Amino acid sequence: MDDDFQKLVYARLQALPKGYSISIGGVGDVSKEEALQHVSAKDKIGQLLIAVDRHYFDLIKSGEMYAGITD
């Protein structure tokens, strides 16, 4: 599952527009291309990006993401 999720994160990042960057606290701005490299390498920043996406998808799956909005 981890490899599949890594591929999902990579695909999501690939879909971002050219010139897009992500701001990561304690790291700074990471370009789309740098993010793709980090996710591929599964280094510290790549693992962080994967963990953030996993948390986001878990919130959606549990319904917590939209709690209060649709009530």
Sequence and secondary structure as in RCSB ss.txt:
>XXXX:A:sequence
MDDDFQKLVYARLQALPKGYSISIGGVGDVSKEEALQHVSAKDKIGQLLIAVDRHYFDLIKSGEMYAGITD
>XXXX:A:secstr
 HHHHHHHHHHHHHTS TT EEEETTTEEEEHHHHHHHHHHT HHHHHHHHHHHHHHHHHHHTGGGTTT  
